[in-house]
Amino acid sequence: MKQFTSLADVADPKALVDKVLQLKASGNSNRNIGSDLTLALLFFNPSLRTRLSSQKAAQLLGMESLVLDVNQGWPLEFEVGAVMNDNKSEHVREAAAVVSQYCDILGIRCFPGLKDRDEDYAEPLLSAFQEYGNKPIINLESATRHPLQGLTDVVTIREHRKSVKPKIVLTWAPHPKALPQSVANSFASWVLAMDYELVITHPEGYELDPNVTRGAHIEYDPNKAYKDADVVYAKNWSSYRDYGKIMSNDGRFMVNAEKMALSNNAFFMHCLPVRRNVVVADDVIDSQQSLVIQQANNRTFAAATVMKEIIELSIYE
């Protein structure tokens, strides 16, 4: 694995899941793999779990980590031939080349503008660092993908699954803000790659990119979707068709005990942070069937496994 920007970079997703579980069980046996190497983390948007789990993952491998909270303080120019006489003081051409000198692996987190679908799905920031930098990139969530979260999610399902092919429900949930499709896209892609049964439920108008959901069953009635489910994964996303818009805030899609009772005693999952009693009711997220804390813990082992793969197959090949 030369980089980890999306599921497409993974030759064998099932084998990678096995490797995450093996690393998780291995204790401190990998502490020398990353010695004398440096991981740089660029956060163009704030983070809690992604930042801390990535730093912890580097530590597990013996790597140093450098963190830059960019947010709104480092406006980069991306246009080729731009006359830079406005508010952007550095071009990504120099920025990517300079940052590459300071690290061996580069993690980047950035969000979409949610205004221009074609622009967001072209992943301009990740693409620019790939073009102008020269170090392997790990996608810590981008405009359209969150592959580390997707890997973490299927690892967590694998640990708790009740059958070889569990029924997984990805449910849209109401939210006061317009959110990206990145987590939902990656979750759907990874679940389908694991050959699990996937049902996606949401109000009409919230269909995801059909290239992502091919192979999943779309169900607009949440009660039907929950029937016999083994896992219910909740996440809000804004419209793909009417890009970036909030089409409705249908409260019928909040995860509650009544709908969970229709399932096969399903586990509840969410990537966090989550708005209680908007996305999910307290009595669900606080129940014994909630896996949200286990998910968060698995972020470390998923990230460490990806870093280990890159180190062994790219840096030390």
C-alpha positions as CSV (number, residue, x, y, z in Angstrom):
1,M,0.0,0.0,0.0
2,K,1.7,3.2,-1.2
3,Q,-0.9,5.5,0.3
4,F,-4.3,5.4,2.0
5,T,-6.7,8.0,0.5
6,S,-9.7,5.7,-0.2
7,L,-10.7,2.0,-0.3
8,A,-9.4,1.9,-3.8
9,D,-5.8,2.0,-2.4
10,V,-6.4,-1.3,-0.5
11,A,-5.8,-4.5,-2.5
12,D,-7.5,-6.8,-0.1
13,P,-9.9,-5.1,2.4
14,K,-10.7,-8.3,4.3
15,A,-7.0,-9.1,4.8
16,L,-6.4,-5.5,6.1
17,V,-9.2,-6.0,8.7
18,D,-7.4,-9.2,9.8
19,K,-4.2,-7.3,10.2
20,V,-5.9,-4.6,12.3
21,L,-7.1,-7.3,14.7
22,Q,-3.7,-9.0,14.8
23,L,-2.0,-5.7,15.6
24,K,-4.6,-4.9,18.3
25,A,-3.8,-8.3,19.9
26,S,0.0,-7.9,19.6
27,G,0.6,-5.4,22.4
28,N,3.9,-3.5,22.1
29,S,5.6,-5.8,19.6
30,N,5.6,-3.2,16.8
31,R,7.4,-0.4,18.7
32,N,10.5,-0.5,16.5
33,I,8.8,-0.4,13.1
34,G,8.5,3.3,13.0
35,S,11.6,4.3,14.9
36,D,13.4,7.3,13.3
37,L,10.3,8.1,11.2
38,T,8.0,11.1,11.5
39,L,4.3,11.4,10.9
40,A,3.0,14.9,10.0
41,L,-0.7,15.7,10.6
42,L,-2.3,18.6,8.9
43,F,-5.8,19.5,10.2
44,F,-7.6,21.9,8.0
45,N,-10.6,21.1,10.2
46,P,-10.7,20.4,13.9
47,S,-10.6,16.9,15.3
48,L,-10.7,15.0,18.5
49,R,-10.7,11.2,17.8
50,T,-8.8,11.4,14.5
51,R,-6.0,13.6,15.9
52,L,-5.5,11.7,19.2
53,S,-5.9,8.2,17.7
54,S,-3.4,9.1,14.9
55,Q,-0.8,10.4,17.4
56,K,-1.4,7.3,19.6
57,A,-1.0,5.0,16.5
58,A,2.3,6.7,15.6
59,Q,3.4,6.2,19.2
60,L,2.6,2.5,19.1
61,L,4.9,2.1,16.1
62,G,7.7,4.2,17.7
63,M,7.1,7.2,15.4
64,E,7.4,10.9,16.2
65,S,4.4,13.0,15.2
66,L,4.1,16.7,14.2
67,V,0.7,18.3,14.3
68,L,-0.4,21.5,12.5
69,D,-3.9,22.9,13.2
70,V,-4.4,24.8,10.0
71,N,-8.1,25.6,10.3
72,Q,-8.6,29.1,8.9
73,G,-5.1,30.3,9.6
74,W,-3.3,29.1,6.5
75,P,-5.2,30.0,3.4
76,L,-3.6,28.2,0.4
77,E,-3.8,29.1,-3.2
78,F,-4.5,26.1,-5.5
79,E,-5.0,27.7,-8.9
80,V,-2.1,27.3,-11.4
81,G,-1.0,30.7,-12.7
82,A,-2.9,32.6,-10.0
83,V,-2.0,36.2,-9.3
84,M,-1.7,36.1,-5.6
85,N,-2.5,39.6,-4.6
86,D,-5.5,38.8,-2.3
87,N,-5.6,37.0,1.1
88,K,-3.7,33.8,0.1
89,S,-0.1,34.1,0.9
90,E,1.2,30.6,0.0
91,H,0.7,28.3,-2.9
92,V,0.1,24.6,-2.3
93,R,2.9,23.9,-4.7
94,E,5.5,25.2,-2.2
95,A,3.5,24.2,0.9
96,A,3.3,20.5,-0.1
97,A,6.9,20.3,-1.1
98,V,8.1,21.9,2.1
99,V,5.9,19.8,4.4
100,S,7.1,16.7,2.6
101,Q,10.7,17.5,3.7
102,Y,9.7,17.3,7.4
103,C,8.0,13.9,7.5
104,D,7.9,10.4,6.2
105,I,4.1,10.0,6.1
106,L,1.6,12.8,5.8
107,G,-1.9,12.7,7.2
108,I,-4.4,15.3,6.0
109,R,-7.9,16.2,7.2
110,C,-10.1,18.5,5.2
111,F,-13.8,19.1,4.7
112,P,-15.9,19.9,1.6
113,G,-17.3,23.3,0.7
114,L,-20.7,21.7,0.0
115,K,-21.4,24.1,-2.8
116,D,-19.9,22.6,-5.9
117,R,-20.3,18.8,-6.1
118,D,-17.8,18.3,-8.9
119,E,-15.2,20.3,-7.2
120,D,-15.6,18.5,-3.9
121,Y,-15.6,15.1,-5.5
122,A,-12.4,16.0,-7.3
123,E,-10.7,16.2,-3.9
124,P,-8.6,19.3,-4.7
125,L,-6.6,19.5,-1.5
126,L,-5.6,15.8,-1.3
127,S,-4.9,15.9,-5.1
128,A,-2.6,18.9,-4.8
129,F,-0.6,17.4,-1.9
130,Q,-0.3,14.2,-4.0
131,E,0.9,16.2,-7.0
132,Y,3.3,18.6,-5.3
133,G,4.4,16.6,-2.3
134,N,6.4,13.3,-2.4
135,K,5.4,11.4,0.7
136,P,2.7,8.8,1.3
137,I,-0.6,10.4,2.3
138,I,-3.2,9.1,4.7
139,N,-6.7,10.5,4.4
140,L,-7.9,11.5,7.8
141,E,-11.2,12.6,6.3
142,S,-11.6,14.5,3.1
143,A,-14.4,16.1,1.1
144,T,-15.9,12.8,0.1
145,R,-14.2,9.9,2.0
146,H,-13.2,8.9,5.5
147,P,-11.4,5.6,4.8
148,L,-9.9,5.3,8.3
149,Q,-13.3,5.5,9.9
150,G,-14.7,3.0,7.4
151,L,-11.9,0.6,8.2
152,T,-12.5,1.1,11.9
153,D,-16.2,0.4,11.5
154,V,-15.8,-2.9,9.7
155,V,-13.2,-4.0,12.2
156,T,-15.7,-3.2,15.0
157,I,-18.4,-5.1,13.2
158,R,-16.1,-8.1,12.6
159,E,-15.4,-8.2,16.4
160,H,-19.0,-8.3,17.3
161,R,-20.8,-9.9,14.3
162,K,-23.4,-12.5,15.0
163,S,-23.0,-14.3,11.6
164,V,-20.6,-14.5,8.7
165,K,-22.9,-12.2,6.7
166,P,-24.7,-9.8,9.1
167,K,-27.4,-7.4,8.1
168,I,-26.1,-3.9,8.4
169,V,-28.3,-0.8,8.3
170,L,-26.9,2.6,7.5
171,T,-29.5,5.1,8.6
172,W,-29.6,8.8,7.8
173,A,-30.5,10.8,10.9
174,P,-31.6,14.4,11.4
175,H,-29.1,17.1,12.1
176,P,-29.3,21.0,12.3
177,K,-26.3,21.4,10.1
178,A,-25.4,20.3,6.5
179,L,-22.8,17.6,6.8
180,P,-20.5,15.9,4.3
181,Q,-21.2,12.5,2.7
182,S,-17.7,11.3,3.5
183,V,-18.4,9.0,6.5
184,A,-21.5,7.5,4.8
185,N,-19.7,7.0,1.6
186,S,-16.8,5.2,3.2
187,F,-19.0,3.1,5.5
188,A,-21.1,1.9,2.6
189,S,-18.0,1.1,0.5
190,W,-16.2,-0.9,3.3
191,V,-19.3,-2.8,4.3
192,L,-20.0,-3.9,0.7
193,A,-16.3,-4.8,0.3
194,M,-16.7,-7.2,3.3
195,D,-19.7,-8.9,1.5
196,Y,-22.1,-8.0,4.3
197,E,-25.7,-7.3,3.6
198,L,-26.2,-3.5,3.5
199,V,-29.5,-1.6,3.8
200,I,-29.4,2.2,3.5
201,T,-32.5,4.1,4.8
202,H,-33.1,7.8,4.5
203,P,-35.8,10.2,3.3
204,E,-36.3,10.6,-0.4
205,G,-33.8,13.1,-1.7
206,Y,-30.9,11.9,0.4
207,E,-29.7,9.2,-2.0
208,L,-25.9,8.9,-1.9
209,D,-23.7,8.7,-5.0
210,P,-25.0,5.6,-6.8
211,N,-21.4,4.5,-7.6
212,V,-20.9,4.2,-3.9
213,T,-24.2,2.4,-3.0
214,R,-24.3,-0.1,-5.9
215,G,-25.0,-3.5,-4.3
216,A,-26.9,-2.0,-1.3
217,H,-30.7,-2.0,-0.8
218,I,-32.3,1.4,-0.4
219,E,-35.3,1.6,1.9
220,Y,-37.2,4.8,2.6
221,D,-39.2,3.3,5.4
222,P,-36.9,3.1,8.5
223,N,-39.2,0.6,10.3
224,K,-38.8,-1.9,7.4
225,A,-35.1,-1.3,7.2
226,Y,-34.5,-2.1,10.9
227,K,-36.3,-5.5,10.7
228,D,-33.8,-8.3,11.7
229,A,-30.8,-5.9,11.5
230,D,-27.7,-7.0,13.3
231,V,-26.0,-3.5,13.3
232,V,-27.6,0.0,13.0
233,Y,-25.2,2.7,12.1
234,A,-26.5,6.2,12.2
235,K,-25.0,9.2,10.4
236,N,-26.3,12.4,8.9
237,W,-25.4,13.6,5.5
238,S,-26.6,16.4,3.3
239,S,-28.1,15.9,-0.2
240,Y,-25.9,14.5,-3.0
241,R,-28.5,15.3,-5.7
242,D,-29.3,18.8,-4.4
243,Y,-25.8,19.1,-3.3
244,G,-25.0,20.2,0.2
245,K,-28.6,21.1,1.0
246,I,-30.8,20.0,4.0
247,M,-33.9,18.6,2.3
248,S,-35.7,17.7,5.6
249,N,-35.1,17.0,9.2
250,D,-37.5,14.0,9.5
251,G,-37.6,13.0,13.1
252,R,-38.8,9.5,12.2
253,F,-35.2,8.7,11.4
254,M,-33.8,9.4,14.9
255,V,-32.5,6.1,16.3
256,N,-34.7,5.2,19.3
257,A,-35.6,2.1,21.3
258,E,-38.9,1.5,19.4
259,K,-37.1,1.0,16.1
260,M,-34.2,-0.9,17.6
261,A,-36.8,-3.3,19.0
262,L,-37.6,-4.3,15.4
263,S,-34.0,-5.5,14.9
264,N,-32.2,-8.7,15.8
265,N,-31.0,-7.1,19.1
266,A,-28.8,-4.9,16.9
267,F,-25.7,-3.1,18.0
268,F,-25.7,0.6,17.6
269,M,-22.8,2.4,16.0
270,H,-21.9,6.0,15.3
271,C,-18.5,7.6,14.4
272,L,-19.0,10.4,17.0
273,P,-19.4,13.2,17.9
274,V,-23.2,12.7,18.1
275,R,-26.1,14.9,19.0
276,R,-28.0,13.0,21.6
277,N,-31.8,13.0,21.3
278,V,-31.5,14.4,17.7
279,V,-29.5,11.6,16.0
280,V,-30.0,8.9,18.7
281,A,-31.9,8.7,21.9
282,D,-30.1,8.4,25.2
283,D,-31.5,5.0,26.0
284,V,-30.0,3.6,22.8
285,I,-26.5,5.2,23.0
286,D,-26.2,4.4,26.7
287,S,-27.4,0.8,26.3
288,Q,-25.3,-2.4,26.4
289,Q,-25.8,-2.7,22.6
290,S,-23.9,0.6,21.9
291,L,-20.5,0.2,20.4
292,V,-19.5,3.8,20.0
293,I,-16.7,3.7,22.6
294,Q,-15.3,0.5,21.2
295,Q,-15.4,2.1,17.7
296,A,-13.4,5.1,19.0
297,N,-10.8,2.8,20.5
298,N,-10.4,0.9,17.3
299,R,-9.5,4.1,15.5
300,T,-6.0,3.8,17.0
301,F,-5.4,0.2,15.7
302,A,-6.8,0.9,12.3
303,A,-4.5,3.9,11.9
304,A,-1.5,2.0,13.2
305,T,-2.1,-0.8,10.8
306,V,-2.3,1.5,7.8
307,M,0.9,3.3,8.9
308,K,2.6,-0.1,9.3
309,E,1.6,-1.2,5.9
310,I,2.9,2.0,4.3
311,I,6.2,1.8,6.2
312,E,6.8,-1.8,5.2
313,L,5.5,-1.6,1.6
314,S,6.5,1.9,0.6
315,I,9.2,3.4,2.8
316,Y,11.2,0.2,3.5
317,E,10.4,-1.7,0.3
